[in-house]
Every structure is written in structure tokens, then in C-alpha cells.
Amino acid sequence: MTIRGKKLSLATQIFIAMILGTLAGLLVGKPITQFTFIGDVWLNCIKMIVVPMVICTIVTGIISQSSSQALKRISTRIIVYYVLTTILASAVGLLIASLLQPGHFANFTGMASQKITGGTSITLASFVKGLFSTNMVKTFADGNIIQTLIIAIFIGIAILKMKNEEHKQTMVNFFNSASSMVFSLIGMVMAASPIGVFFLMANCFGKYGTSIFTSMAVLLGTYYLACLAHVIFIYGFFLIVFAKVNPFKFIKDSAELWIYTISTCSSIASIPVNIKVAKEKYNVPDRISGFTIPLGSQMNSDGSVLLYACVITFISQMIGQDLSLAQLINIIFVSTIMSMGGGGIPGSGIVKLMVVVQAVGLPIEIVGVIAAFYHLFDMGTTTNNCLGDLVGTIIVSKTEEKYAAPSLE
């Protein structure tokens, strides 16, 4: 797309498609939802390459490490960061919802709820067991990303440990070549992003209409304010202290990523965009971003945890039940654990929300109403999750610079 001979960036094209799709949905209404299949086809093309993309990015990220010590450093730092920011996200959500008290103003009378399906029993044992595949081919065929990620880590480490240097180099060359091919394919799919985004946004607003701005406004507004607070204060703190990056400039520089995540609501689909932003805006090496960002797409769920905290506080305010200190601690603990598990559950986002609400002894009926509008919340959860991945990647990259550069002393 060009304007007066100047080619628009993909981020600008996607943003324009979002605006036009929103207007089309509001003006045309439900008839435009008949064309949702066009957006679904685009998403299917992305899903088609998810498994090879995760395998290639993780494996090449591992085998490109200068040593096993470098891999250990990067892994430790990014995991500590993901766990810490997830805990802080729960605290931020509770604080914002407690200050604004959205439950005292909301009225869901007459709003339709959606039946929630899927298991709700998630234990530590089942979570850990579910990380490991019993059949590699079945894992790939089922699109189980968390198991695919674990398999890719095993493959990458196995290649690093190969004794035969000739065979080892053959495998390194194979995965580097495969990675180039996969990202070339991704580029083809990404070129169609504005078309897919247009129809996805048109479907969303054509389906819900102006109710998006009225009935759910109180809870949505609280949640998105919590997301913004987390980005500015929590991510901003980490960026300033560990990477010397201005958080407001970060928001501007990462526009291509958050415009994309708002449109697609998919952390997995956003991996190549996230890696691209990390490389072009912050000079993050592929060996780091190719490992930390795919890992974060499965492990880092700050946006989801923010939602859990906001909804729990919201429900407690609606029913006039104050949360005790023990319940608040329980919310933080359960939210952190739940955000990292249950990825294979159908409709896992809303199911995990229901589990957390149940875990603290609150009624779950309101979750059914939220489920009917979950796509609107998912825009925020995905965006916050992916921005968190990017921040962690930038920080790890900055801390690795002293190891990459030889000492002059």
C-alpha cells in the first residue's frame, strides 16, 4: 500500500485496517460477520507454521549460544524475570481494581452469558506431566505448543552436546536453513495481515455493536488501565534500571508489535513480529530473541494475571465481600501458577479465569458473561504478555553485552 508514492509500513497498514474494520463493523453490523472466514483463513495460515516456527527459533536460539554457560545465564535470567513480573502483575491488578472499585458501578442485568466448557481441574502433577510428550509426531499434529517448545529445547541441547563436529555442523546448517525458509514463509503470510485484520475487527464490532462501549465499559476500562499501569510502572522500572530505556519511547518503538497483538490476540502469531522489533529497534541478537520470546509466549502471562486480579476484585465488590489478606495472597499464588499451566485446555483463557475465581471462593456466574466478551479482554492480555516478552528480551540482551565484548583490561 502506497500513499503519494511513499510505501506505508506494515504496522501503519495494520493500524489503518483496524480502524476501517471497526467502522465497517459498526456501520454494517451483523451482515459483515458473514465474511469472518477471510480473517479465519489468514489466522489458519499463521497457525499452519506455528510448530515449525517454534522448533526453528528455539533450536537455532540454543545452538547459536557461545557456550552452555551462556545458555544457562540467559535461561536463568529470563525465567526469573517472567516469574517476578507475573507476581507483580497480580498485585497491580488487585491494586487498580481496589482503587477504582468497578464492581460498585457495573450492571450486567439482562446481558447474555456464554456456557463455559472444558475441564477445570489443574494440579501441579498434571501440569508438569503435560509438559512432556509421549509422541513427538502427535504433539506436532495436535499443535501442542508447550510440548513442542520442550522438544525443541531438548533438540537444541542435544545438538550442542554432539561429539562429532562434522555431524554437529550438519545439524546446525540444517536448522539455520530451515529457519530462513520458515521466516520467508512468515513474511508471505504477514503481507496479508491488513486484510485479515480488517475482517477480524469488522467481525468483533459487527457482532457486539455499541455494547462494547456501554455494558462492559466499567470492567474493560479498569482492566486496560491496569494493563497500562503495568507497562509504565513495572516494565518501565525494569527498562530504566536494567536497560537504560525510556518506557514511553519503548511504547512508541514497539507500536508495530502492540498494534499486531491487538488485532490478532495471538502470542504465538506475534513471535516473528516481536523478534523483528527486538532486532530492529533494540539490536537484540537472534540467538537471544529466538530463545526468550518463544519461551515467553508459553511461560509469561502478565496480561492474563492482570485480568484474573481485576475480575476477582470486581466480583467481590459486586457481592459486597471484602477480600482478606489470606485471600489476596492466595490470589497472587494461584494466578501465577495458573498462568503458566493449562495451555492445552479448550478455551483455556476463560476456563483458567473460572478456576482462579473458584479457588478463592467467589461465585463464578459472572465469568459466563465475561466469556461472551472475552475477545475484547484478550486484546489486552495478548498485548501485555507480548510486551512483557519483549522487555525481558531487551534486558537479557543488555546484560549479555558484557559477555559478548572482550575485556580491554
Secondary structure as UniProt FT lines:
FT   STRAND          2..3
FT   TURN            4..5
FT   STRAND          6..7
FT   HELIX           10..28
FT   HELIX           30..35
FT   HELIX           36..48
FT   HELIX           50..63
FT   HELIX           68..100
FT   HELIX           102..104
FT   TURN            109..110
FT   HELIX           124..130
FT   HELIX           136..142
FT   HELIX           145..160
FT   HELIX           165..190
FT   TURN            191..192
FT   HELIX           193..208
FT   HELIX           209..213
FT   TURN            214..216
FT   HELIX           217..229
FT   HELIX           230..235
FT   HELIX           236..238
FT   HELIX           239..243
FT   HELIX           247..253
FT   HELIX           255..264
FT   TURN            267..270
FT   HELIX           271..282
FT   HELIX           286..299
FT   HELIX           302..318
FT   TURN            319..320
FT   HELIX           325..339
FT   TURN            343..344
FT   TURN            346..347
FT   HELIX           348..359
FT   TURN            360..361
FT   HELIX           365..372
FT   HELIX           374..404
//
